[in-house]
Amino acid sequence: MRDAEVAGKRVLVRADLNVPLEEGEVADDTRVRAALPTLELLLQRDVSEIAVCSHLGRPKGPDPALEMRPVEERLRELVPDERVSVLENTRFHAGETCNDEGFARELADGRDLYVNDAFGSAHRAHASTEAVAHVLPAYAGLLLERELAELGELLGRVERPFVLVSGGAKVEDKLGVLQNLGAKADLVLVGGKMAAELASRSPLEGVAVVLPTDVVAAARFEADAPTRVVPADAVPDGWLGLDIGPRTREAFAGHLAEARTIFWNGPMGVFEWPRFAEGTRAVAEAVAASPAYSVVGGADSARALNELGLADEVSWLSTGGGASLELLEGKELPGVAAIPTSSDG
């Protein structure tokens, strides 16, 4: 995008404005703010108009609860320029998720060029992320460019020790990263449901996994359930391990203090409930305090850092979610592959 001739042009920008809503208002504007540098640069370079498109949630068709109105209102508060407008939720159209060329041409109609700044959706071959890049001259936005550069550091020659921290509940989504990136890491610290899953599996080949030694167990899955700290391999029948225990927190913090490269994705427990948030807090504080090059990805990890006021204490806070994981797993991202490189002309 830095090299594009944009003055006087009508630009379609694919941003990642898939933000949480509460009572019809934006509850967390992190992704909205992440889109600002690209929009502001285009405005500074005298574009005639910017149409921003994004999906919001996973509707199967038009859904009043997932209209873009509150997102557009928040964006207008941050960028009060009449040249900027927000199109309706792309997933209201059936052609979006099937990468329909017809819908891509609708998005492109009346526009001169396309900028993809939605790294968080770049792993999906959708009409607004992939097909439209073959209809209009296509460029990478500043956020997309920065995400690829920062995450790419983890795939190159890293400073060691390299420590990967993985948690959360989406186990299958992260196994590829554990195998691919974990094989490059010196240690892989695992918490959350991931830990219980890996404890029951065969070891990952070539990956130095460190599992919790103790957990905070609860009698039932409720915020106020009775709890006790127990060895990770001795959770009482019927009880659930909902956070890493104090010995594990201390051990993980020690490994992170010695690290020189860190990637963290996923909480250590059910951090939405304060009684089971201490493990995630301990990891967040240790990552923030480390002198390492540190990359944090995933909505829950990002939320934890933001809530603790530590977002500015890490090297890069990725907005990518699933796209980050697929990139680090070694997969090609359709939304990135569709954008010509400078050598392509």
SERO-4910 file (N, C-alpha, C, O; in steps of 0.05 Angstrom, whole numbers):
BEGIN
 pado doro    nc1    nc2    nc3   cac1   cac2   cac3    cc1    cc2    cc3    oc1    oc2    oc3
  Met    A     16    -24      0      0      0      0     17     25      0      9     46    -11
  Arg    A     41     23     12     58     47     14     66     57    -14     71     81    -18
  Asp    A     66     39    -34     75     46    -61     52     52    -79     56     59   -103
  Ala    A     27     50    -70      4     53    -88     -2     83    -93      1     99    -75
  Glu    A    -10     88   -117    -19    116   -124    -49    117   -117    -66    107   -131
  Val    A    -55    131    -95    -82    131    -84    -96    158    -86   -121    159    -81
  Ala    A    -83    179    -92    -95    205    -92   -119    206   -111   -116    198   -134
  Gly    A   -142    215   -101   -165    217   -118   -179    190   -123   -199    189   -137
  Lys    A   -169    168   -112   -180    142   -117   -202    134    -96   -202    145    -74
  Arg    A   -219    116   -105   -239    105    -88   -229     77    -79   -225     60    -95
  Val    A   -226     74    -53   -212     50    -42   -230     33    -26   -246     43     -9
  Leu    A   -229      7    -31   -243    -13    -15   -223    -25      4   -203    -36     -4
  Val    A   -228    -22     30   -210    -33     51   -224    -56     65   -245    -52     77
  Arg    A   -211    -79     65   -221   -101     81   -207   -100    108   -183   -105    110
  Ala    A   -222    -92    129   -211    -91    156   -222   -114    173   -241   -127    164
  Asp    A   -210   -118    196   -221   -138    214   -235   -123    237   -223   -116    257
  Leu    A   -261   -119    233   -277   -105    252   -296   -124    267   -318   -116    276
  Asn    A   -288   -149    269   -304   -169    283   -299   -166    313   -283   -181    325
  Val    A   -314   -148    325   -310   -140    353   -333   -150    370   -355   -155    359
  Pro    A   -329   -154    396   -351   -162    413   -370   -139    418   -362   -116    421
  Leu    A   -396   -145    418   -417   -126    423   -431   -132    450   -435   -156    456
  Glu    A   -438   -112    464   -454   -115    489   -476    -94    489   -470    -70    488
  Glu    A   -501   -103    490   -524    -85    490   -523    -65    466   -528    -42    469
  Gly    A   -515    -76    443   -515    -60    419   -492    -40    416   -493    -23    399
  Glu    A   -472    -43    432   -449    -25    430   -423    -41    430   -422    -64    439
  Val    A   -402    -29    419   -376    -42    418   -365    -45    446   -361    -25    460
  Ala    A   -359    -70    454   -349    -75    481   -318    -73    483   -307    -67    504
  Asp    A   -305    -78    461   -276    -77    460   -268    -68    432   -273    -81    412
  Asp    A   -256    -44    430   -250    -32    404   -221    -37    395   -211    -22    378
  Thr    A   -208    -57    406   -180    -62    399   -176    -66    369   -158    -54    357
  Arg    A   -193    -81    357   -190    -86    328   -198    -61    312   -186    -57    290
  Val    A   -216    -46    321   -223    -20    308   -198     -2    308   -191      9    287
  Arg    A   -185      0    331   -162     17    333   -139      6    316   -123     22    305
  Ala    A   -137    -20    313   -115    -32    297   -118    -25    268    -99    -25    253
  Ala    A   -143    -18    259   -147    -12    231   -141     18    225   -139     25    201
  Leu    A   -137     34    245   -134     63    241   -109     71    225   -111     88    207
  Pro    A    -85     60    229    -62     69    214    -65     68    184    -58     87    170
  Thr    A    -77     47    174    -81     44    145   -101     65    135    -97     78    115
  Leu    A   -123     68    149   -144     88    141   -132    116    142   -137    132    124
  Glu    A   -117    122    163   -106    149    166    -86    155    144    -85    178    134
  Leu    A    -69    135    137    -50    140    115    -64    145     89    -55    162     73
  Leu    A    -85    129     83   -100    134     58   -112    162     57   -112    175     37
  Leu    A   -123    170     80   -135    197     81   -114    219     77   -119    239     64
  Gln    A    -91    215     90    -69    234     87    -60    236     58    -50    257     49
  Arg    A    -63    214     43    -54    214     15    -77    222     -4    -76    217    -29
  Asp    A    -98    233      7   -119    246     -9   -135    227    -26   -141    233    -49
  Val    A   -143    204    -15   -162    188    -29   -189    203    -30   -194    220    -14
  Ser    A   -206    196    -50   -231    210    -51   -252    197    -33   -269    211    -22
  Glu    A   -250    170    -29   -268    157    -10   -256    130     -2   -241    118    -16
  Ile    A   -265    121     22   -257     94     32   -282     80     40   -297     90     57
  Ala    A   -287     57     29   -308     39     37   -296     16     53   -280      0     41
  Val    A   -302     14     78   -291     -7     95   -310    -30     97   -334    -26    102
  Cys    A   -301    -54     92   -318    -78     95   -306    -97    114   -282    -99    118
  Ser    A   -323   -113    128   -315   -132    148   -338   -151    153   -362   -144    148
  His    A   -332   -174    165   -353   -190    176   -356   -184    205   -338   -172    217
  Leu    A   -378   -192    217   -383   -189    246   -399   -213    255   -422   -217    247
  Gly    A   -386   -230    272   -399   -254    281   -401   -275    258   -386   -273    239
  Arg    A   -419   -294    262   -422   -315    242   -451   -319    234   -462   -340    237
  Pro    A   -463   -298    224   -491   -300    215   -494   -317    190   -476   -319    174
  Lys    A   -517   -330    187   -523   -346    163   -538   -329    142   -544   -339    121
  Gly    A   -543   -305    149   -558   -286    132   -562   -260    148   -550   -257    169
  Pro    A   -578   -242    138   -582   -217    152   -592   -221    181   -610   -237    185
  Asp    A   -580   -207    200   -586   -210    228   -584   -183    241   -561   -173    243
  Pro    A   -606   -171    251   -605   -144    262   -585   -142    285   -574   -121    290
  Ala    A   -580   -164    300   -562   -163    323   -533   -161    314   -516   -154    331
  Leu    A   -527   -166    289   -500   -166    279   -496   -145    257   -478   -149    240
  Glu    A   -512   -125    256   -508   -104    237   -484    -87    244   -476    -86    268
  Met    A   -471    -74    225   -446    -60    229   -450    -32    242   -430    -19    248
  Arg    A   -475    -23    246   -480      4    255   -463     12    280   -451     33    280
  Pro    A   -463     -5    302   -447      4    325   -417      5    320   -403     21    331
  Val    A   -408    -12    302   -379    -12    295   -373     14    279   -353     27    283
  Glu    A   -391     20    260   -387     44    244   -387     69    262   -372     88    258
  Glu    A   -406     70    282   -407     92    300   -381     95    315   -371    118    319
  Arg    A   -369     73    324   -344     75    339   -321     84    321   -304    100    329
  Leu    A   -321     73    296   -300     81    277   -302    111    271   -282    125    269
  Arg    A   -327    121    268   -330    150    262   -321    167    285   -312    190    281
  Glu    A   -324    157    310   -313    172    333   -283    175    331   -271    195    339
  Leu    A   -270    154    321   -241    153    320   -230    166    294   -208    178    294
  Val    A   -246    164    273   -238    176    247   -261    193    237   -277    183    221
  Pro    A   -264    217    246   -287    234    238   -283    247    211   -281    271    209
  Asp    A   -282    230    191   -278    240    163   -300    229    146   -304    205    145
  Glu    A   -314    246    132   -337    238    116   -330    221     92   -347    209     80
  Arg    A   -304    219     86   -296    202     64   -297    173     71   -295    156     53
  Val    A   -299    167     96   -299    139    106   -328    129    111   -343    143    125
  Ser    A   -334    106    100   -360     93    106   -355     64    111   -335     53    103
  Val    A   -374     51    124   -372     22    131   -395      8    117   -418     15    121
  Leu    A   -388    -13    101   -409    -29     88   -422    -48    108   -411    -52    130
  Glu    A   -444    -59    101   -458    -77    118   -443   -104    120   -427   -110    103
  Asn    A   -447   -118    142   -434   -143    148   -432   -161    123   -452   -169    111
  Thr    A   -408   -168    115   -404   -183     91   -417   -211     92   -425   -222     72
  Arg    A   -419   -222    116   -431   -248    119   -462   -248    118   -474   -269    120
  Phe    A   -474   -225    114   -502   -224    108   -507   -234     80   -530   -241     73
  His    A   -486   -234     63   -488   -242     35   -479   -271     33   -457   -278     43
  Ala    A   -495   -288     20   -488   -316     17   -462   -321      2   -449   -341      5
  Gly    A   -455   -302    -16   -431   -305    -32   -405   -300    -17   -384   -307    -28
  Glu    A   -406   -290      7   -381   -284     22   -365   -309     28   -342   -311     20
  Thr    A   -377   -327     43   -362   -350     52   -356   -370     31   -338   -387     34
  Cys    A   -370   -369      8   -363   -388    -14   -345   -375    -34   -341   -386    -56
  Asn    A   -334   -352    -28   -314   -338    -44   -325   -333    -72   -312   -337    -92
  Asp    A   -350   -323    -73   -364   -319    -98   -353   -295   -113   -352   -273   -102
  Glu    A   -346   -299   -139   -336   -277   -155   -356   -256   -159   -350   -232   -161
  Gly    A   -382   -264   -162   -403   -244   -166   -405   -225   -143   -408   -201   -147
  Phe    A   -404   -235   -118   -404   -217    -95   -379   -200    -93   -380   -177    -86
  Ala    A   -356   -212   -101   -331   -196   -101   -334   -173   -121   -324   -151   -115
  Arg    A   -347   -177   -143   -351   -155   -163   -370   -134   -152   -368   -111   -159
  Glu    A   -390   -142   -136   -407   -123   -123   -391   -105   -104   -395    -81   -104
  Leu    A   -374   -117    -89   -357   -102    -70   -339    -83    -86   -333    -60    -77
  Ala    A   -329    -92   -109   -310    -76   -124   -323    -55   -141   -309    -36   -150
  Asp    A   -349    -57   -146   -363    -38   -164   -359     -9   -154   -365     -2   -132
  Gly    A   -349      7   -173   -346     36   -166   -321     42   -151   -317     65   -143
  Arg    A   -303     22   -146   -278     27   -132   -254     22   -149   -255      7   -169
  Asp    A   -233     36   -143   -209     35   -160   -188     15   -151   -173      4   -167
  Leu    A   -186     11   -125   -166     -8   -115   -175    -20    -89   -193    -10    -75
  Tyr    A   -161    -41    -81   -169    -57    -57   -145    -59    -39   -122    -64    -47
  Val    A   -150    -55    -13   -129    -58      7   -139    -78     28   -160    -74     41
  Asn    A   -124   -100     31   -131   -120     52   -114   -114     77    -90   -116     77
  Asp    A   -128   -106     98   -115   -101    123   -126   -119    145   -122   -114    169
  Ala    A   -140   -140    137   -153   -158    156   -137   -184    160   -145   -205    150
  Phe    A   -115   -181    174    -99   -205    178   -115   -227    192   -111   -251    187
  Gly    A   -132   -219    211   -148   -238    226   -166   -255    209   -176   -276    218
  Ser    A   -171   -247    184   -188   -262    166   -173   -272    141   -185   -283    123
  Ala    A   -147   -268    141   -131   -275    118   -129   -305    113   -121   -314     91
  His    A   -135   -321    133   -134   -350    130   -159   -362    117   -162   -386    112
  Arg    A   -179   -344    111   -204   -353     98   -205   -343     69   -200   -320     64
  Ala    A   -211   -362     51   -215   -355     23   -243   -346     19   -260   -362     10
  His    A   -249   -322     27   -276   -310     24   -276   -289      3   -255   -280     -6
  Ala    A   -300   -281     -6   -302   -261    -27   -288   -235    -20   -275   -223    -38
  Ser    A   -290   -226      5   -279   -200     13   -250   -202     20   -237   -181     24
  Thr    A   -238   -226     21   -210   -229     28   -193   -240      6   -169   -235      4
  Glu    A   -206   -256    -12   -191   -269    -33   -201   -262    -61   -185   -252    -78
  Ala    A   -226   -267    -67   -236   -263    -94   -234   -234   -104   -227   -229   -127
  Val    A   -239   -215    -86   -239   -187    -94   -210   -178   -101   -207   -159   -117
  Ala    A   -190   -192    -91   -162   -185    -97   -155   -192   -126   -135   -183   -136
  His    A   -172   -207   -139   -168   -214   -167   -185   -196   -186   -182   -197   -210
  Val    A   -201   -179   -174   -219   -161   -189   -207   -133   -190   -209   -120   -211
  Leu    A   -196   -124   -168   -184    -97   -166   -154    -99   -162   -144   -120   -152
  Pro    A   -139    -79   -169   -110    -78   -161   -109    -81   -130   -123    -66   -116
  Ala    A    -93   -100   -120    -94   -107    -92    -68   -100    -78    -46   -104    -89
  Tyr    A    -71    -90    -53    -47    -83    -37    -51    -92     -8    -74    -96      1
  Ala    A    -29    -96      6    -30   -102     34    -31    -77     51    -17    -58     45
  Gly    A    -48    -77     71    -50    -54     90    -27    -55    110    -12    -75    111
  Leu    A    -25    -34    126     -3    -32    145     -4    -53    167     16    -64    175
  Leu    A    -28    -59    176    -31    -80    197    -24   -107    186     -9   -122    199
  Leu    A    -34   -114    163    -28   -140    151      2   -143    147     14   -163    154
  Glu    A     15   -122    137     44   -122    133     59   -126    160     78   -141    161
  Arg    A     50   -112    180     64   -113    206     60   -141    219     79   -152    231
  Glu    A     36   -152    217     31   -179    228     49   -199    215     61   -216    229
  Leu    A     52   -198    189     69   -218    175     98   -215    183    112   -234    186
  Ala    A    107   -190    187    134   -185    195    140   -195    223    160   -208    228
  Glu    A    122   -188    242    126   -195    270    124   -225    274    141   -237    288
  Leu    A    104   -237    263    101   -266    266    122   -281    251    131   -303    259
  Gly    A    131   -269    229    152   -282    213    178   -284    228    195   -302    223
  Glu    A    182   -266    248    207   -268    265    208   -294    279    230   -305    283
  Leu    A    185   -305    286    185   -331    301    192   -354    283    201   -375    293
  Leu    A    189   -351    257    195   -373    238    223   -372    228    232   -391    214
  Gly    A    238   -351    234    265   -348    225    285   -357    246    279   -375    262
  Arg    A    308   -345    246    328   -351    266    322   -335    291    326   -310    291
  Val    A    314   -348    312    306   -334    337    328   -335    357    346   -352    357
  Glu    A    327   -315    375    345   -315    398    336   -335    419    312   -337    424
  Arg    A    353   -351    430    346   -372    449    355   -365    477    374   -350    482
  Pro    A    340   -377    497    319   -397    495    293   -386    483    285   -363    487
  Phe    A    280   -403    466    254   -397    454    233   -412    469    233   -437    469
  Val    A    214   -398    482    194   -411    498    166   -406    486    159   -382    481
  Leu    A    151   -427    480    124   -425    470    105   -431    493    109   -451    507
  Val    A     84   -415    497     64   -420    517     37   -424    503     29   -407    488
  Ser    A     24   -446    509     -1   -452    496    -22   -460    516    -16   -475    535
  Gly    A    -46   -450    512    -68   -457    530    -94   -455    516    -96   -455    492
  Gly    A   -116   -452    532   -142   -449    521   -156   -476    516   -146   -497    524
  Ala    A   -179   -474    504   -197   -497    501   -197   -509    473   -205   -532    469
  Lys    A   -188   -493    453   -190   -502    425   -165   -519    418   -146   -510    405
  Val    A   -165   -543    429   -142   -561    427   -134   -567    399   -111   -563    391
  Glu    A   -153   -576    382   -147   -585    355   -136   -562    338   -119   -567    321
  Asp    A   -144   -537    344   -134   -514    328   -105   -509    332    -92   -497    316
  Lys    A    -94   -519    355    -66   -512    362    -46   -535    359    -22   -530    363
  Leu    A    -56   -558    353    -37   -581    352    -17   -577    329      6   -585    332
  Gly    A    -25   -566    307     -7   -561    285     15   -542    292     38   -546    285
  Val    A      8   -521    307     28   -501    316     47   -514    336     71   -509    336
  Leu    A     36   -530    355     53   -544    374     73   -562    360     96   -563    369
  Gln    A     65   -575    338     84   -592    325    104   -577    308    128   -583    309
  Asn    A     94   -557    293    112   -542    275    129   -522    289    154   -523    287
  Leu    A    117   -504    304    133   -483    318    145   -495    344    167   -487    352
  Gly    A    130   -513    356    141   -526    381    167   -540    376    184   -542    394
  Ala    A    170   -551    352    195   -565    346    219   -546    344    242   -555    347
  Lys    A    213   -520    339    234   -500    339    240   -489    366    262   -478    371
  Ala    A    221   -492    385    224   -480    411    241   -498    430    243   -522    426
  Asp    A    253   -485    450    268   -500    470    249   -512    490    254   -534    501
  Leu    A    227   -498    496    207   -509    515    179   -500    506    176   -479    494
  Val    A    160   -518    511    132   -511    505    116   -514    532    112   -537    541
  Leu    A    108   -492    543     93   -492    568     63   -494    562     53   -477    547
  Val    A     49   -514    573     22   -518    565      3   -517    590      9   -530    610
  Gly    A    -18   -502    587    -38   -501    609    -66   -503    597    -69   -508    573
  Gly    A    -86   -499    614   -114   -500    605   -122   -528    596   -109   -548    604
  Lys    A   -143   -530    581   -152   -556    571   -131   -570    554   -131   -594    552
  Met    A   -114   -553    541    -92   -564    525    -75   -584    541    -67   -605    531
  Ala    A    -70   -577    566    -52   -594    583    -65   -621    588    -51   -641    585
  Ala    A    -90   -621    595   -104   -647    600   -105   -664    575   -102   -688    576
  Glu    A   -109   -651    552   -110   -665    526    -83   -677    520    -81   -701    512
  Leu    A    -61   -662    523    -35   -672    516    -26   -694    535    -11   -712    528
  Ala    A    -35   -692    561    -27   -712    580    -38   -740    573    -26   -760    580
  Ser    A    -59   -741    557    -71   -766    550    -62   -776    522    -70   -797    514
  Arg    A    -46   -760    508    -37   -766    482     -8   -777    482      6   -775    502
  Ser    A      0   -788    459     28   -795    456     43   -769    454     33   -749    443
  Pro    A     68   -768    463     84   -743    462     87   -733    433     88   -749    415
  Leu    A     87   -707    430     92   -695    404    121   -699    397    139   -694    413
  Glu    A    126   -708    373    153   -715    364    171   -690    363    164   -670    350
  Gly    A    193   -691    377    213   -669    376    205   -644    391    217   -623    388
  Val    A    184   -646    408    174   -622    423    178   -626    453    169   -646    464
  Ala    A    192   -607    466    197   -609    495    174   -596    510    175   -573    517
  Val    A    154   -612    516    129   -603    528    133   -603    559    142   -623    570
  Val    A    125   -581    572    124   -579    601     95   -576    609     82   -556    603
  Leu    A     84   -596    623     57   -596    632     55   -587    661     75   -588    675
  Pro    A     32   -578    670     29   -570    698     34   -592    718     28   -616    712
  Thr    A     46   -585    740     50   -605    762     27   -604    782     21   -623    796
  Asp    A     13   -580    783    -10   -578    801    -31   -560    788    -25   -544    771
  Val    A    -56   -565    795    -78   -549    784    -97   -541    806    -98   -553    827
  Val    A   -113   -520    799   -135   -513    816   -159   -528    806   -169   -522    784
  Ala    A   -169   -547    822   -191   -563    814   -217   -553    827   -217   -543    849
  Ala    A   -239   -556    812   -265   -548    822   -285   -571    821   -283   -589    804
  Ala    A   -303   -571    840   -323   -593    842   -342   -593    818   -354   -613    812
  Arg    A   -346   -570    806   -364   -568    783   -356   -543    767   -341   -526    777
  Phe    A   -366   -541    743   -359   -519    725   -377   -495    732   -396   -489    717
  Glu    A   -370   -481    753   -385   -457    762   -365   -438    775   -345   -447    786
  Ala    A   -370   -413    772   -352   -392    782   -347   -394    812   -325   -388    822
  Asp    A   -367   -403    828   -365   -404    857   -363   -433    867   -369   -438    890
  Ala    A   -355   -452    850   -354   -480    859   -331   -484    880   -312   -469    879
  Pro    A   -335   -503    898   -313   -510    917   -288   -518    902   -289   -532    881
  Thr    A   -264   -509    912   -239   -514    898   -219   -525    917   -221   -523    941
  Arg    A   -198   -537    905   -175   -546    920   -151   -548    900   -155   -553    877
  Val    A   -127   -544    911   -103   -547    894    -94   -576    897    -90   -586    919
  Val    A    -91   -590    874    -83   -618    875    -62   -623    854    -58   -607    835
  Pro    A    -47   -645    856    -28   -652    835    -43   -656    808    -66   -665    808
  Ala    A    -31   -648    787    -44   -649    761    -54   -677    753    -73   -680    739
  Asp    A    -40   -698    763    -47   -725    757    -65   -738    778    -69   -762    778
  Ala    A    -75   -721    797    -92   -732    818   -117   -715    823   -125   -710    846
  Val    A   -129   -706    801   -154   -691    803   -176   -710    812   -180   -731    799
  Pro    A   -190   -704    834   -211   -722    843   -232   -729    821   -238   -712    804
  Asp    A   -242   -753    823   -262   -762    803   -286   -742    803   -296   -735    824
  Gly    A   -293   -734    779   -316   -716    777   -308   -687    779   -325   -669    773
  Trp    A   -284   -681    788   -275   -653    791   -262   -644    764   -256   -661    747
  Leu    A   -258   -618    761   -247   -607    737   -223   -589    744   -224   -573    762
  Gly    A   -201   -592    728   -178   -574    731   -184   -548    716   -184   -549    691
  Leu    A   -188   -526    730   -196   -501    717   -174   -479    717   -179   -457    707
  Asp    A   -151   -485    728   -128   -466    727   -103   -481    734   -104   -502    748
  Ile    A    -80   -470    726    -55   -482    735    -51   -473    765    -60   -452    773
  Gly    A    -37   -490    780    -33   -485    808     -9   -468    814      5   -460    796
  Pro    A     -5   -461    839     16   -442    847     44   -452    840     61   -436    833
  Arg    A     50   -478    843     77   -488    836     82   -485    806    104   -478    798
  Thr    A     61   -491    791     64   -489    762     68   -460    753     84   -454    735
  Arg    A     52   -442    766     55   -413    759     84   -404    764     96   -390    747
  Glu    A     95   -413    786    123   -405    793    143   -416    773    161   -402    764
  Ala    A    138   -442    766    157   -455    747    155   -442    719    175   -436    706
  Phe    A    130   -436    710    127   -424    684    139   -396    683    152   -388    664
  Ala    A    135   -381    705    147   -354    706    177   -355    706    190   -337    694
  Gly    A    189   -375    718    218   -378    718    228   -384    690    248   -372    682
  His    A    215   -401    675    223   -407    647    221   -382    630    238   -377    613
  Leu    A    200   -366    634    195   -342    618    215   -321    624    223   -305    607
  Ala    A    224   -320    649    244   -300    657    271   -305    643    286   -286    638
  Glu    A    276   -330    636    301   -337    623    300   -336    593    320   -337    579
  Ala    A    275   -334    582    271   -335    553    282   -310    539    284   -289    551
  Arg    A    289   -313    514    296   -291    497    278   -288    473    279   -268    459
  Thr    A    261   -307    469    239   -306    449    215   -320    461    218   -342    471
  Ile    A    192   -308    459    167   -319    471    144   -317    451    140   -296    438
  Phe    A    128   -338    448    102   -337    435     82   -348    455     85   -371    464
  Trp    A     61   -332    460     40   -342    479     13   -340    465      6   -319    454
  Asn    A     -2   -362    466    -29   -363    455    -46   -380    473    -42   -404    475
  Gly    A    -66   -368    486    -86   -383    502    -82   -381    532    -59   -382    542
  Pro    A   -104   -377    546   -103   -374    575    -97   -400    589    -99   -422    577
  Met    A    -89   -398    614    -81   -422    630   -104   -435    644   -101   -456    657
  Gly    A   -128   -422    643   -151   -433    656   -176   -417    648   -175   -402    628
  Val    A   -197   -420    664   -222   -405    658   -219   -377    670   -230   -371    691
  Phe    A   -203   -361    656   -194   -335    668   -217   -315    669   -215   -294    682
  Glu    A   -240   -320    656   -263   -302    658   -274   -301    686   -287   -282    694
  Trp    A   -269   -322    701   -277   -324    729   -253   -318    747   -233   -332    746
  Pro    A   -254   -297    764   -231   -288    780   -217   -310    795   -193   -310    798
  Arg    A   -232   -330    806   -220   -351    822   -202   -369    806   -185   -384    817
  Phe    A   -205   -369    779   -189   -386    762   -172   -370    742   -165   -380    720
  Ala    A   -166   -345    749   -151   -327    731   -122   -324    739   -107   -311    725
  Glu    A   -114   -335    762    -87   -329    772    -66   -340    754    -44   -328    752
  Gly    A    -71   -363    742    -50   -375    724    -46   -358    700    -23   -353    692
  Thr    A    -67   -348    687    -65   -331    664    -52   -305    672    -35   -294    657
  Arg    A    -59   -294    695    -46   -269    705    -16   -273    709     -1   -256    701
  Ala    A     -8   -296    720     20   -301    725     36   -302    699     58   -291    697
  Val    A     24   -315    679     37   -317    653     39   -290    640     59   -282    629
  Ala    A     17   -275    640     16   -248    628     37   -230    641     52   -216    626
  Glu    A     39   -231    667     59   -214    680     87   -222    675    105   -206    672
  Ala    A     92   -249    673    118   -259    667    127   -252    638    150   -245    633
  Val    A    108   -254    619    114   -247    591    120   -218    589    139   -209    576
  Ala    A    104   -201    603    108   -172    601    134   -164    614    147   -145    605
  Ala    A    142   -178    635    167   -170    649    192   -181    636    214   -171    641
  Ser    A    189   -200    618    212   -212    605    226   -193    586    212   -177    572
  Pro    A    253   -194    584    267   -178    564    266   -190    536    277   -179    517
  Ala    A    252   -213    533    251   -227    508    235   -212    486    220   -194    492
  Tyr    A    240   -220    461    222   -212    439    197   -229    444    198   -254    442
  Ser    A    174   -216    449    150   -230    457    127   -224    439    121   -201    433
  Val    A    114   -245    429     90   -243    412     67   -257    426     70   -280    434
  Val    A     45   -243    428     21   -255    441     -1   -255    420     -7   -234    408
  Gly    A    -14   -278    417    -36   -280    398    -60   -293    411    -58   -306    432
  Gly    A    -83   -290    398   -108   -301    408   -124   -281    424   -113   -265    439
  Ala    A   -151   -282    420   -168   -262    433   -167   -263    463   -167   -242    476
  Asp    A   -166   -287    475   -166   -288    504   -140   -278    516   -140   -264    537
  Ser    A   -117   -285    504    -92   -275    514    -90   -245    511    -80   -231    529
  Ala    A   -100   -235    488   -100   -206    485   -118   -192    505   -111   -171    516
  Arg    A   -141   -204    510   -159   -193    530   -146   -192    558   -149   -172    572
  Ala    A   -132   -213    565   -119   -214    591    -98   -192    593    -97   -178    614
  Leu    A    -82   -188    572    -62   -167    573    -75   -139    575    -66   -122    590
  Asn    A    -96   -135    560   -110   -109    561   -122   -104    588   -120    -82    598
  Glu    A   -135   -124    600   -148   -120    626   -127   -115    648   -133   -101    667
  Leu    A   -103   -126    645    -82   -122    664    -66    -97    659    -48    -90    674
  Gly    A    -71    -83    636    -56    -59    629    -28    -65    620    -10    -49    624
  Leu    A    -24    -89    608      3    -98    600      7   -100    570     28   -109    561
  Ala    A    -13    -91    555    -12    -95    526     13    -81    513     24    -91    494
  Asp    A     21    -59    525     44    -44    514     71    -55    524     92    -45    516
  Glu    A     70    -75    540     95    -86    552    105   -110    536    125   -122    544
  Val    A     91   -119    515    101   -141    498    110   -129    471    102   -107    464
  Ser    A    126   -145    457    136   -135    431    115   -132    410    114   -112    395
  Trp    A     96   -151    409     75   -150    389     50   -165    400     52   -188    408
  Leu    A     27   -151    399      2   -163    407    -14   -168    381    -24   -149    369
  Ser    A    -15   -193    372    -27   -199    346    -57   -199    348    -69   -206    368
  Thr    A    -70   -189    327    -99   -190    324   -108   -214    309   -132   -217    303
  Gly    A    -90   -232    302    -95   -253    283   -112   -276    290   -126   -286    273
  Gly    A   -111   -285    315   -126   -309    323   -119   -333    305    -96   -341    305
  Gly    A   -139   -344    292   -135   -368    275   -115   -363    253   -100   -382    246
  Ala    A   -113   -339    242    -94   -333    221    -66   -335    231    -48   -346    217
  Ser    A    -61   -326    256    -34   -328    267    -26   -357    270     -4   -364    263
  Leu    A    -45   -373    280    -38   -402    284    -32   -415    258    -14   -431    256
  Glu    A    -48   -410    237    -44   -423    212    -17   -414    199     -3   -430    187
  Leu    A    -11   -389    201     15   -379    191     38   -393    205     57   -402    192
  Leu    A     36   -395    232     58   -407    247     58   -438    244     78   -451    249
  Glu    A     36   -449    235     35   -477    229     48   -483    202     54   -506    195
  Gly    A     53   -462    186     66   -465    160     47   -466    137     55   -473    115
  Lys    A     22   -459    141      2   -459    120      2   -433    104     10   -412    115
  Glu    A     -6   -435     79    -10   -411     63    -36   -397     70    -56   -411     73
  Leu    A    -36   -371     72    -60   -356     78    -72   -345     52    -59   -329     39
  Pro    A    -96   -354     44   -108   -345     19   -109   -315     15   -103   -305     -7
  Gly    A   -116   -300     37   -118   -271     34    -92   -258     29    -91   -236     18
  Val    A    -70   -271     38    -43   -260     33    -33   -268      5    -22   -252     -9
  Ala    A    -38   -294     -1    -28   -304    -27    -41   -290    -51    -29   -289    -72
  Ala    A    -65   -279    -47    -79   -266    -69    -68   -238    -76    -74   -227    -97
  Ile    A    -52   -227    -58    -41   -200    -62    -14   -202    -77      4   -216    -68
  Pro    A    -12   -189   -100     13   -191   -115     37   -180    -99     34   -160    -85
  Thr    A     60   -192   -102     84   -181    -90     95   -159   -108     87   -157   -131
  Ser    A    114   -144    -98    126   -123   -115    139   -134   -140    139   -121   -161
  Ser    A    150   -159   -138    163   -171   -161    142   -180   -182    149   -184   -205
  Asp    A    117   -183   -173     96   -191   -192     87   -167   -209     73   -170   -229
  Gly    A     94   -143   -200     85   -119   -213     58   -111   -205     46    -92   -214
***
